[in-house]
Amino acid sequence: ASGNRIGDASSDGRNVIIGNGGDGIRIDGVSSVFVVNNFIGLAADGTTAVTNAGDGVHLRNGASGNVVGGADPAERNVLSASQSGAG
């Protein structure tokens, strides 16, 4: 759905998105989704790779106006270990 947030810049706002059989996050044909401050393809320790089978973040089917990361260091995502090679 449009207008959602996945993670936030607060100290408790990080998600750990790992071990999925497909993409870590898929944004499919919607807008105004914010993806910030997440470990995608990394365990909670921030160093151990745990692969998602697809892309780390996959925007498709007309997804537009979405934000992945940000200029503030607290908003940046860390992506690793995407099986498809894209992230």
C-alpha positions in Angstrom: 0.0 0.0 0.0 1.1 3.6 -0.7 2.3 5.8 2.1 4.0 3.2 4.3 7.3 3.3 6.2 9.7 0.4 6.5 12.0 1.4 9.3 12.6 4.8 10.8 15.6 6.9 11.8 15.2 6.3 15.6 17.5 4.1 17.5 14.8 1.4 17.7 13.5 1.9 14.1 15.8 -0.6 12.3 14.4 -3.7 10.7 16.6 -6.8 10.0 15.4 -8.2 6.7 17.1 -11.5 5.9 16.7 -15.1 4.6 13.7 -14.4 2.4 12.9 -16.8 -0.5 12.5 -13.8 -2.8 13.3 -10.1 -2.5 14.1 -8.6 0.9 11.6 -5.7 0.2 9.4 -5.5 -2.9 7.6 -2.3 -3.7 5.1 -3.2 -6.4 3.2 -0.4 -8.2 2.8 1.9 -5.3 4.2 5.3 -4.3 5.3 7.2 -1.2 6.9 4.3 0.6 9.9 5.2 2.7 12.6 2.5 3.4 15.1 3.9 6.0 17.6 2.6 8.5 17.3 -1.1 7.8 19.8 -4.0 7.5 18.8 -5.9 4.4 20.8 -9.1 3.8 22.7 -8.6 7.1 22.1 -10.1 10.5 21.5 -7.7 13.5 25.2 -7.6 14.2 25.6 -5.6 10.9 28.4 -7.8 9.6 27.1 -11.4 9.1 25.6 -11.8 5.6 22.3 -13.7 5.5 21.1 -13.9 1.9 17.7 -13.0 0.5 17.1 -15.0 -2.7 16.1 -12.0 -4.8 17.0 -8.3 -4.7 17.6 -6.4 -1.5 15.0 -3.8 -2.5 13.0 -4.3 -5.7 10.8 -1.5 -7.1 8.6 -2.6 -10.0 5.4 -2.2 -12.0 5.4 1.6 -12.0 6.5 2.1 -8.4 7.4 5.8 -8.2 7.9 8.5 -5.7 9.4 6.1 -3.2 12.5 6.9 -1.0 15.1 4.3 -0.2 17.6 5.7 2.4 18.2 9.4 2.9 20.9 12.1 3.3 20.9 11.8 7.1 23.2 8.9 8.1 20.5 7.7 10.5 18.2 7.1 7.4 20.7 5.0 5.4 20.0 1.3 4.8 22.8 -1.3 4.7 22.3 -3.8 1.9 24.3 -7.0 1.3 24.1 -10.6 0.1 21.4 -10.3 -2.5 21.3 -13.6 -4.4 20.4 -11.9 -7.7 23.3 -9.5 -7.5 21.1 -6.4 -7.4 20.5 -4.5 -4.3 
